Amino acid sequence: MLEERLLRRQDETDEQYQIRLTLMKQNGVDIDWSEIAELVGDGRSSEAFRKDSYGIRRYHNSIDKTDDNETLLEIKKERVKLSDLRCETNRQVRNLARIENIVDLLKDNIDNLSEEKPMINQLLLHENSASGNDGIIILSDLHIGIEVNNSVNEYNIDIAKERLNKIVYKTIENGKRHNIDKLFVVLNGDLLSGELHSSIKLSNAETLTSQIVLVSEIISEVIKELSDNFFVSVIQNNGNHEAVELIKDDRSNKNNYSMLINEMIKLRTRDLANVMFLDSINNGEMTVFRVKNLNVVATHGDQIKLNNCAEQLTMAVGFRPQLVLLGHYHKPMMLSQLNTDIYVNGSLVSTDDYAFKLKLYNPPSQTMLIVNDEGVDASYILRV
């Protein structure tokens, strides 16, 4: 049942009703733009009401605060602690039961960023006939937010951006060499460092909230640059470092910060002409898609055993995939199980403090595949 305070008042015009509901929402009342659009009922979309909110806010901030004491008193009563975006996001991000509220909270900030730094490109036109080749770039285990400084590796946000820039350059170079028709960008988990272990918390240079915002923007910029050159399909899967629950047995696919990162990336890249997003299954655990004639399954890899991977995924999706894409292991490799080829990605972070203690080292890399109707025609370990 609708709260009484949200009902239209007697003799209240559409415009007055819209302004009152907008101000209440901006000051903490739990109501969506779609609900406001339905309540006002003037036939406009929820997006139109959201865009109007900027002007309403500016006007409200500029008027004499004594002009509408009744409205101001009501707004003050409804005000929640939204003055500090970081504090509020940190509070809400701990409970992903209503992740749409967090995305809604950040929409205005993302819109402001889009105005300051727009992401727009032109629709690509195929100059030549189809080549028969598609590309896949696996981006996983970036661990954005962690700082590493040991005898074999140094890693921080600046180095992460530098390494990713090299990955993007090599991806474009290889894609053009093979004249690919489309590029699949597989965001295969552990994009941020998270707070999975106490040792990771000590190594993190950024708070969890900062990591989420930062990695969303970095990946959006990567997608933008790639989509300037290719038609791009984006696949997004959960990683264990994005898990909300620290205890492994308590984790669920629903409670994963990847869901928030994914929504923020979609919002940030929504004006890119050459980008589409594919849906995952099992609440973000994996994505099933088709590349040329191949049935492909992508998943992070923390919930399966590598030596039994093909059989486990066949059970999970109901058919045997020809190609499986994994992350998690921080070591690039390829193996075959019956008729399934499995490609495991490297990591961008390389040897962190945990791996260093175990004396494990692999240079930073990500994996790119060139696929045609017969299978994987070429594979590249993009070392940076």
C-alpha positions in Angstrom: 0.0 0.0 0.0 1.3 3.4 -0.9 2.4 5.7 1.9 0.1 8.6 2.6 2.8 11.1 2.2 3.3 10.0 -1.4 -0.3 10.5 -2.4 -1.4 13.5 -4.5 -2.8 16.4 -2.4 -6.1 18.0 -3.1 -5.8 20.6 -5.9 -2.1 19.7 -6.4 -1.1 20.1 -10.1 1.0 17.6 -12.0 3.9 20.0 -11.8 3.6 20.6 -8.1 3.2 16.9 -7.5 6.3 16.1 -9.5 8.4 18.7 -7.7 7.3 17.5 -4.3 8.0 13.8 -5.1 11.3 14.7 -6.7 12.5 16.7 -3.7 11.4 13.9 -1.4 13.4 11.3 -3.4 16.5 13.6 -3.5 16.3 13.8 0.2 16.1 10.1 1.0 12.6 8.8 0.5 12.6 5.3 -1.0 10.8 5.8 -4.3 11.9 5.0 -7.9 11.6 7.3 -10.9 9.3 4.8 -12.5 7.0 5.1 -9.4 7.1 8.9 -9.7 6.2 8.7 -13.4 3.2 6.4 -12.6 2.0 8.5 -9.7 2.1 11.8 -11.7 0.5 10.1 -14.6 1.2 12.6 -17.4 2.3 10.0 -19.9 6.1 10.7 -19.7 8.8 8.1 -19.1 10.7 7.6 -15.9 13.8 8.8 -17.7 12.1 12.2 -18.4 11.3 12.6 -14.7 14.9 11.8 -13.8 16.3 14.3 -16.2 13.9 17.0 -14.9 15.2 16.4 -11.4 18.5 18.3 -12.2 16.6 21.5 -12.9 14.3 21.0 -9.9 17.3 20.6 -7.7 19.1 23.7 -9.0 15.9 25.7 -8.7 15.2 24.5 -5.2 18.8 25.4 -4.1 18.5 28.9 -5.5 15.1 29.9 -4.1 14.5 31.7 -0.8 14.4 29.0 1.8 11.4 30.7 3.5 9.2 30.5 0.4 7.7 27.1 1.2 8.2 26.4 4.9 5.7 23.5 4.8 7.5 21.7 2.0 10.9 22.3 3.6 9.7 21.0 7.0 8.4 17.9 5.3 11.7 17.4 3.4 13.7 17.8 6.6 11.6 15.2 8.3 12.3 12.7 5.4 16.0 13.6 5.1 18.4 10.7 5.6 22.2 10.7 5.7 22.8 11.4 2.0 25.1 14.4 2.3 28.2 12.1 2.2 27.9 9.9 -0.9 30.8 7.8 0.1 29.4 7.1 3.6 26.0 6.3 2.3 27.3 4.0 -0.4 29.5 2.2 2.0 26.5 1.6 4.3 24.2 0.4 1.6 26.8 -1.6 -0.3 27.1 -4.0 2.7 23.5 -5.1 2.0 22.9 -6.0 -1.6 19.4 -7.1 -1.0 18.3 -3.9 -2.8 21.1 -3.2 -5.1 18.8 -1.1 -7.3 18.7 1.5 -4.5 22.5 1.9 -4.7 22.5 2.2 -8.5 19.7 4.8 -8.1 21.7 6.6 -5.6 24.7 6.9 -7.9 22.8 7.7 -11.1 22.9 11.4 -10.7 26.7 11.2 -10.1 27.2 9.0 -13.1 25.1 11.5 -15.2 27.2 14.4 -13.9 30.4 12.5 -14.9 28.9 11.7 -18.3 28.3 15.4 -18.9 31.8 16.3 -17.8 33.5 13.4 -19.7 31.0 12.0 -22.2 31.4 8.6 -23.8 29.9 8.7 -27.3 31.0 7.2 -30.6 29.8 6.8 -34.1 28.2 3.6 -35.4 30.8 1.6 -37.3 30.2 0.6 -40.9 31.7 -2.5 -42.4 33.9 -1.4 -45.3 34.7 -5.0 -46.3 32.7 -8.2 -46.4 32.6 -10.4 -43.2 36.0 -12.1 -42.5 34.6 -15.1 -40.7 36.7 -14.2 -37.6 35.5 -13.0 -34.2 37.8 -11.9 -31.3 37.6 -12.6 -27.6 39.5 -10.7 -25.0 39.3 -12.1 -21.4 39.7 -9.4 -18.8 39.9 -10.9 -15.3 41.9 -10.8 -12.1 42.7 -7.1 -12.4 42.5 -6.6 -8.6 42.1 -2.9 -8.9 42.7 -1.2 -5.6 45.5 -3.3 -4.3 49.1 -2.1 -3.9 52.0 -4.5 -4.3 55.7 -3.8 -4.0 58.0 -6.8 -3.7 61.2 -7.9 -5.4 59.4 -9.3 -8.5 56.4 -7.0 -8.9 55.1 -3.5 -8.4 51.4 -2.8 -8.8 49.1 0.1 -8.0 46.3 2.0 -9.8 48.6 3.9 -12.1 50.4 0.7 -13.1 47.1 -1.1 -13.6 45.9 1.6 -16.0 49.2 1.5 -17.8 49.0 -2.3 -18.2 45.4 -2.1 -19.3 46.3 0.5 -21.9 48.8 -2.0 -23.3 46.3 -4.8 -23.3 43.8 -2.5 -25.2 46.5 -1.5 -27.8 47.5 -5.2 -28.4 43.8 -6.2 -28.6 43.1 -3.6 -31.3 46.3 -4.5 -33.1 45.5 -8.2 -33.2 41.8 -7.6 -34.0 42.7 -5.5 -37.1 45.4 -8.0 -38.2 42.7 -10.7 -38.3 40.0 -8.3 -39.6 37.6 -9.5 -36.9 33.8 -9.0 -37.4 33.1 -8.6 -33.7 34.9 -8.5 -30.3 33.6 -10.2 -27.2 34.9 -8.5 -24.1 34.6 -11.1 -21.3 34.8 -9.4 -17.8 35.5 -12.6 -16.0 35.6 -11.6 -12.4 38.0 -10.2 -9.7 38.1 -6.8 -11.3 38.7 -5.3 -7.9 40.7 -6.3 -5.0 37.8 -6.5 -2.5 38.2 -7.4 1.2 38.3 -11.2 0.9 41.2 -11.8 3.3 42.7 -9.7 6.1 46.0 -9.6 4.1 44.2 -8.1 1.2 42.7 -5.4 3.4 46.1 -4.4 4.5 47.4 -4.2 0.9 44.4 -2.2 -0.4 45.2 1.5 -1.1 41.5 2.2 -1.7 38.3 1.6 0.3 35.8 -0.8 -1.1 33.5 1.9 -2.3 36.4 3.7 -4.1 37.4 0.4 -5.8 33.9 -0.1 -7.1 33.7 3.4 -8.5 37.2 3.3 -9.9 37.0 -0.1 -11.6 33.7 0.8 -13.1 35.2 3.9 -14.7 38.4 2.2 -15.9 36.5 -0.7 -17.5 34.0 1.8 -19.1 37.0 3.6 -20.7 38.4 0.3 -22.0 35.0 -0.6 -23.6 34.8 2.9 -25.1 38.2 2.6 -26.8 37.6 -0.9 -28.0 34.2 0.0 -29.4 35.8 2.9 -31.4 37.4 0.1 -33.4 35.0 -2.9 -33.3 31.5 -4.0 -32.6 31.7 -5.1 -29.0 29.6 -7.6 -27.0 30.3 -7.4 -23.2 30.0 -10.4 -20.9 30.1 -9.8 -17.2 30.6 -12.5 -14.5 31.1 -12.5 -10.8 34.4 -13.1 -9.1 35.2 -14.4 -5.6 37.0 -11.1 -4.7 33.8 -9.2 -5.3 31.9 -11.5 -2.8 30.1 -9.7 0.0 30.5 -12.5 2.5 34.0 -13.2 3.6 33.3 -16.8 4.7 33.3 -19.0 1.6 30.4 -21.2 2.7 28.2 -18.2 3.3 28.7 -16.7 -0.2 25.9 -16.6 -2.7 25.9 -15.4 -6.3 23.2 -12.8 -5.5 25.4 -11.1 -2.9 28.3 -10.0 -5.1 29.7 -6.5 -5.8 30.0 -7.4 -9.5 26.3 -6.8 -9.8 26.8 -3.2 -8.8 29.9 -2.8 -11.0 28.0 -4.2 -14.0 25.1 -1.8 -13.6 27.5 1.2 -13.3 29.3 0.2 -16.4 26.1 -0.1 -18.3 25.0 3.3 -17.2 28.4 4.8 -18.1 28.5 3.3 -21.6 24.9 3.5 -22.5 25.6 6.1 -25.3 28.2 4.0 -27.1 26.8 3.0 -30.5 28.7 -0.2 -31.0 28.2 -1.9 -27.6 25.8 -4.5 -26.4 25.6 -6.5 -23.2 24.9 -10.2 -22.9 23.0 -11.6 -20.0 24.6 -14.0 -17.5 22.9 -16.9 -15.7 22.8 -18.2 -12.1 22.9 -14.6 -10.7 26.0 -13.7 -12.5 28.0 -16.9 -12.0 28.5 -17.6 -15.7 27.5 -16.6 -19.2 26.5 -18.8 -22.1 26.9 -17.4 -25.6 27.8 -18.3 -29.1 30.8 -17.2 -31.1 30.6 -18.2 -34.7 29.6 -21.9 -34.6 30.9 -22.5 -31.0 28.9 -22.8 -27.8 30.9 -20.9 -25.2 30.7 -20.8 -21.4 32.6 -18.1 -19.5 32.8 -18.2 -15.7 35.4 -17.0 -13.2 36.4 -20.5 -12.1 36.3 -20.3 -8.3 33.2 -22.6 -8.1 34.5 -25.4 -10.3 37.4 -27.8 -10.3 39.8 -27.4 -13.2 40.4 -31.1 -13.7 36.7 -31.7 -14.0 35.7 -28.4 -15.6 34.0 -29.6 -18.8 31.8 -32.2 -17.0 30.7 -29.8 -14.3 29.8 -27.0 -16.8 28.0 -29.5 -19.0 25.8 -30.4 -16.0 25.3 -26.7 -15.2 24.2 -25.5 -18.6 22.7 -28.7 -20.1 25.0 -29.2 -23.0 28.7 -29.7 -23.6 30.4 -26.4 -24.6 33.1 -26.4 -27.2 34.9 -23.5 -25.5 35.3 -22.6 -21.9 36.8 -19.3 -20.6 38.1 -19.1 -17.0 40.0 -16.7 -14.8 40.9 -17.1 -11.1 44.1 -19.1 -11.4 46.4 -16.2 -12.4 48.2 -18.5 -14.8 47.5 -18.5 -18.5 47.0 -22.1 -19.9 45.0 -24.1 -22.3 43.7 -27.6 -21.8 41.3 -29.9 -23.5 38.7 -32.3 -21.9 37.0 -34.5 -24.5 35.6 -32.0 -27.1 35.9 -29.0 -24.9 38.8 -26.5 -25.1 39.5 -24.6 -21.9 41.4 -21.3 -21.8 42.5 -20.0 -18.4 43.4 -16.3 -18.2 46.4 -14.8 -16.5 46.2 -11.8 -14.2 46.9 -8.2 -14.5 48.2 -7.9 -10.9 50.8 -10.7 -11.2 52.5 -11.7 -7.9 50.8 -10.0 -4.9 51.9 -10.5 -1.3 49.9 -13.7 -0.9 51.5 -15.3 -4.0 54.9 -14.0 -3.1 54.8 -15.9 0.2 54.1 -19.1 -1.7 56.8 -18.2 -4.2 54.4 -18.2 -7.1 55.2 -15.9 -10.1 53.6 -15.4 -13.4 54.1 -12.2 -15.4 51.0 -10.0 -15.9 49.0 -11.0 -18.9 45.5 -11.4 -20.4 44.3 -13.7 -23.1 42.9 -13.0 -26.5 41.4 -15.6 -28.9 40.6 -15.4 -32.6 37.7 -17.7 -33.4 36.2 -18.9 -36.7 33.5 -21.5 -37.5 36.0 -24.3 -37.0 37.2 -23.2 -33.5 40.0 -21.2 -32.1 42.2 -20.1 -35.0 44.8 -18.2 -32.9 45.4 -17.5 -29.2 47.5 -14.7 -27.8 48.9 -14.3 -24.3 49.1 -10.5 -24.1 52.0 -10.0 -21.7 52.5 -6.5 -20.2 
